């Protein structure tokens, strides 16, 4: 039963595991990344903010119904006037013959009254000193900046996926190389044992071969562990749990840019530079916004309703009101201070823009120098591996002919494996250098 369950688990693991190439890993990451999804929701929210500010220009229409009961003299008198029910008695005329200092009871101590007021109101800002339009423009700029930030984060994530994917490929190549080294060392061990039986080598040769075999086994264990860690990180990035293997190393095709070409491309494409430019536009709008307080505000209010001691829609009980208001601030010293502060923020943004351009120059220089060095290193490591292989093959023949001891053979084998590992790492670092040039230029890796 235990074996059957184990067999089923192995079958399931095999069926659901998958081998991915870089494009597949990248697409899965961009589709499933929770941070990117959150940013897309922020962009949707910013779009709704734009619609909200634009809606203020349409005004606000309300339907209200208010019910009240009171014996407050002012309210009762006003409610009767509003419903056109006031009589001379309500003014206290019934006590006019009692003298001018008489306090009229009907006016000051009325009975309670129920009042029902149903009304339709409409409020609209007619002119706000361009404040609403400026705020709308600023929100559109912020919306565009959020989209640019999303693009920037996607490009950074693409580079991170490339690093993780190629790290998994390199770990896989290390495993293959170490397995070959193990096979080669096993042959050394076998040969040493045979030579020892024939009395051609000493016991120490056997031990040295065995020590080297154990060391290679340790490196194989480490290589497998690094591969498992790399796959685990790739699963994390892609939000998948069934990735078990990767395909070939991804090398980004990169033109041989000179400095000026790459710098101009970066200035045109870099999203972080575009974001700062949008921030500069926003600060310019902020200066305009501070100017809105120097203009008059014009607004309107319309109201139509019914007022009575019961719910009614009788035309004799209706009323209307229209109001046009103008507000102009004659003195407020805080306005000039706010304007000065907004200009300072604009100047700071301009300085930040120039600083970023200088930083991009440095990025371009570092990326090109790094790529040049990595290309040269890869070429040198490739040649070194070839020479180390030739030395190793020659050492095998010399050991077979008893011209060198086991120690020297193992040393040459270790040198060859070290150069092989260095070449694998040089190829990995070259792939990152190519991707870095692409990233510095502001391009996407999946283009």
C-alpha positions, 0 to 999 in steps of 0.5 A, spaced: 500 500 500 505 504 501 509 503 495 502 504 491 501 511 494 508 513 493 508 511 486 501 515 485 505 521 488 511 520 483 506 520 477 502 526 479 508 530 480 511 528 474 504 530 470 504 536 473 511 539 473 513 543 467 520 545 464 519 553 462 523 557 457 525 564 459 519 567 455 514 562 459 517 564 466 517 571 464 509 571 462 507 567 468 511 572 472 508 579 469 501 575 469 501 573 476 505 578 480 501 581 486 504 587 486 503 589 479 496 587 480 495 592 486 499 597 481 493 596 476 488 597 481 491 604 483 491 606 476 484 604 475 482 608 482 486 614 479 482 614 473 476 614 477 479 620 481 479 624 474 472 622 473 470 625 480 473 632 479 470 632 472 463 631 475 464 637 480 463 641 474 456 638 473 454 640 480 450 637 485 442 635 484 439 633 491 432 631 493 430 632 500 424 631 505 424 634 512 419 633 517 419 637 524 415 638 530 416 645 534 413 650 538 419 655 537 416 661 535 420 663 530 420 656 526 412 656 527 411 663 524 416 662 519 413 655 517 406 658 516 409 664 512 412 658 508 406 655 507 402 661 506 398 660 512 399 666 516 394 670 518 393 677 522 392 673 528 399 670 528 402 677 528 398 678 534 393 683 531 388 680 536 391 684 542 392 691 538 388 694 543 392 692 549 397 697 548 404 698 544 408 694 550 403 688 549 407 681 548 402 678 543 401 671 545 399 668 539 406 670 536 410 669 542 407 662 544 404 659 538 401 651 539 406 646 536 406 645 528 408 639 524 412 641 518 413 638 511 418 641 507 420 637 500 425 640 495 429 639 489 436 643 490 441 644 485 448 647 486 453 648 481 460 652 481 460 656 475 467 659 475 473 657 480 478 661 478 480 655 473 481 651 480 477 644 477 480 644 471 487 645 474 486 639 479 483 635 473 490 636 469 494 634 475 490 628 476 491 626 469 498 627 470 499 623 476 495 617 472 500 617 467 506 617 472 502 611 475 502 608 468 509 609 467 511 607 474 508 600 472 512 600 466 518 601 470 517 596 475 515 591 469 522 592 466 525 591 473 521 585 474 523 582 467 531 583 469 529 580 476 526 574 472 532 573 467 537 573 473 533 568 476 532 564 470 539 564 468 541 562 475 537 556 474 540 554 468 547 555 470 546 551 476 543 546 472 550 546 467 554 546 474 550 539 475 552 536 469 559 539 469 560 536 476 557 529 474 562 529 468 567 530 473 565 525 477 565 520 472 572 522 470 574 521 477 571 514 478 575 512 472 581 515 476 579 511 482 578 505 478 585 506 474 588 507 481 585 501 484 588 497 478 595 500 478 595 498 485 593 491 484 599 491 479 604 494 483 604 500 479 602 505 484 602 506 491 596 506 496 597 513 497 595 514 490 588 510 491 587 515 497 588 521 493 583 519 488 578 517 493 579 524 496 578 527 490 572 523 488 569 525 495 570 532 494 567 532 487 561 528 490 560 534 495 560 539 489 555 535 486 551 536 492 552 543 493 550 544 485 543 540 486 542 545 492 543 551 488 539 548 483 533 547 487 534 554 491 534 557 484 527 553 482 524 555 488 525 562 487 523 562 480 517 558 482 516 564 487 517 570 482 512 566 477 507 564 482 507 557 480 509 551 484 510 546 479 516 548 475 521 543 476 526 545 470 529 550 465 531 550 458 537 554 455 540 560 457 537 566 455 542 571 452 539 578 450 540 580 443 544 587 444 546 592 438 554 594 439 552 601 442 556 607 442 556 611 448 552 617 445 547 612 441 545 608 448 545 615 452 540 618 447 536 612 447 536 612 454 533 619 454 528 617 449 526 611 453 527 611 460 520 611 464 524 614 470 526 620 466 519 620 463 516 620 471 520 626 473 518 630 467 511 628 468 512 631 476 515 637 473 508 638 469 504 637 475 509 642 479 507 647 473 500 646 474 501 646 482 503 654 481 497 655 476 493 652 482 496 657 487 493 662 482 486 660 482 485 664 489 487 670 486 480 670 482 473 670 484 469 664 485 462 664 482 457 659 484 449 658 483 444 655 487 437 653 485 431 650 489 424 648 488 419 645 493 413 644 497 412 647 505 406 645 509 403 641 515 403 635 511 406 632 505 403 635 499 404 637 492 399 642 492 401 648 487 399 653 492 404 651 497 410 651 492 416 655 492 422 657 488 429 660 489 435 662 485 441 665 487 447 667 484 453 668 488 460 671 487 466 671 492 472 675 491 478 675 497 481 682 498 486 680 502 489 673 504 497 673 505 497 666 505 496 666 498 503 669 496 506 664 501 503 658 497 505 660 491 512 661 493 512 654 496 509 651 489 515 655 485 520 652 490 517 645 489 517 646 481 525 648 482 526 642 486 523 638 480 527 641 475 533 640 479 531 633 480 530 632 473 537 634 471 540 630 476 537 624 473 540 625 467 547 625 470 545 619 473 543 616 466 550 618 463 553 614 469 548 608 468 550 608 461 558 608 462 557 603 467 553 598 463 558 599 457 564 598 461 561 592 464 559 589 458 566 590 454 569 587 460 564 581 461 565 580 453 573 580 454 572 575 460 568 570 457 573 570 451 579 569 456 575 564 460 573 560 454 580 559 451 583 558 458 578 552 459 580 549 452 587 550 454 586 546 461 582 541 457 588 540 453 593 539 459 588 534 462 588 530 456 596 530 456 596 529 463 592 522 463 597 520 458 602 521 462 599 518 468 598 512 464 605 511 462 607 513 469 610 519 468 607 523 473 604 521 480 596 521 481 597 528 485 599 531 479 593 528 475 588 530 480 591 537 480 590 538 472 583 535 473 581 540 478 584 546 474 580 544 468 573 543 472 575 550 475 576 553 468 569 550 466 566 553 472 569 559 471 566 559 463 559 557 466 559 563 470 562 568 465 557 566 460 552 568 466 555 574 467 555 576 460 548 575 459 546 579 465 551 585 462 547 584 456 540 585 459 543 591 463 545 595 457 538 593 455 535 595 461 539 602 462 536 604 455 529 603 457 527 597 453 523 591 455 527 584 455 521 581 451 521 586 445 
